[in-house]
Amino acid sequence: MTAAPHPAPVPPRPSSSAPPAVPAIELRGVSKRYGRQQALAAIDLRVECGEVFGFIGPNGAGKTTTIRLLLDLIRPSGGDVRVLGLDARRDGVEVRRRVGYLPGELALYEDLTAAQLLGHLAALRGAGAAAIAPLAERLSLELERPIRTLSKGNKQKVGLVQAFMHRPELLILDEPTGGLDPLVQREFGRMLEEARERGQTVFLSSHVLSEVDRLADRVALVREGRVALVDDVAALKARLTRRLELRFEQPPPAGAFERLPGVAGVEHAGAHVTLTLDGPADAVVKEAARHRVLTLASREPDLDDLFLQLLDDSGGSDAR
């Protein structure tokens, strides 16, 4: 009699719910005091892996303090700081190994050439040397010149190369385009896009709001040591008012646009009418079509508008 074959093992049933992904950055109730000065007040923030995250705010709002906490360059007064799933304080060495960092105030060894400094940093990291020359070529950086002879913009290029060259999981960039000419700024934008495509996370702090607007998936605005808002860039812009400028052959009748749906404000200057819109423009377009329009210009909102609007709402105050 032939023995019956053993039944094939039944594979385990996949879990119905995958464990939540570890965020690239997570701050929970983080505060920082310098004596009586409250620099950060109970900040909560989560940055997902693979996203480009903009971190904006006025001077002294707490942006650089937050970045230094992420890298354990300073210690929090309270709260929990985690980077790539690691405790920023206990696992600080491992965190810094997996992060590429460009500080807002870049200090370099002035007597070395760019090639010598970058080669030294690559040796310390055990990776990145092969990427130095290609990155330098992309940024038009002369590697054999002593750093002390370089302009501010070229020193910034050295900082960018050392941040990118080992393809870190997380890039933390504080004012990365300071001193760069427009062509190099455009190349930097391409480098960020490529980092995103490779799955790297980018934490971008910048005063150049158009740069954050163009590159970031989400943005946080920090003000007076607190996170004022966090949202998708597109969603934030959708909440802002838009401006529509119309110039007619003849001044339109008084009150022609004031009560239309979607119109938040109207400014008249003879035949020139400027409308502030907070809703659909359909009714405005139909009313404008009843008159002879000579020119029409629409300006979509950007992060500059958001920034100014929020500062106006808070009285424009600034804090360290």
C-alpha positions, 0 to 999 in steps of 0.5 A: 500500500502506498502511503498517502502524501503529506499535505503541503504546509499551509502558508500563514495568513497575512496580517489584516493590518500592516504595522504602521511605518516608522516616521523619518522624524517624530517630535512629541511634546518637545520643548527647549528653554534657555534660562527664562527664554522659551525657544520651543514650546511642546512641539508635536511633528511627524515627517513620513519617510520618502517625503520632502517636508518644508519647515518655514517660519520667521527669524527666531521662530525655532527652526534651527533649534529644532534641527539641532535637537534632531541631530543631538547637537543640543538637548531638549528640556522636555519631550521625545525626539526620534529620528528614523525610529531611533532616540536622537539622544541615546542613538545619536551616533547612529542617527548622524551616520544615516543623515546628511546635514547642511547647517545654516551657518556652515563652518569648514576647514579653511586650509584644506582644499574642497577635495581634501575635506570631502575625501576626509569626510567620506573616509570617516563615513566609510562611503560617498567618495565615488560621488564627490566628483560627479556632484562637484561637476553638477554644482560647478565646484572647483575641488582643488582650490583651498576653501579659504579662497572660495566665495560664499556660494562655492563654500555652500556647494561644498556643504551640499556635496558633503550632505548628499554624497553618501546618499543618506536616508534623511537629508536635513537642509537648513537654508541650502541655497544661500549664496547660490546663483540661479542656475545652481539653485535649479540644479539643487532642485533636480538633486532634491527631485532625484532624492525623492525618487530614490526614497530619501526623506528631505527636511528642508528649512528655508526662507525662500518660500518659492523654493519650498512651494515648488519642492515640498510635499507638505509644510509646517509653519513654526512661529514663536516656538510653536507649530502653527500649522502642518498641511499639504502645500496644495491644500494650504494654497487652496485655503488662500484667497486669489486676486483677479485684476480686470481692466474694462473699456468703461468703468463697470456699474457700481456694485456689479461685483460686490455681492457675487458668490466667491468674491471676498473684496473689490477694489475700484480704480476707474475702469480697473477692478481688482477682486479678491476671491475665496471661492469659485470664479464662475459668477465673476466670469459671467458678470465680466463677460457683460462688459468689454474686458481689455485685460485680465490677470489672475495670480494664484496664491503661494506660500509667501501669501500664506506666510504674510497672512499668518503673520498679519493674523498674529500681529507680525510678532517675532520670537527666538 
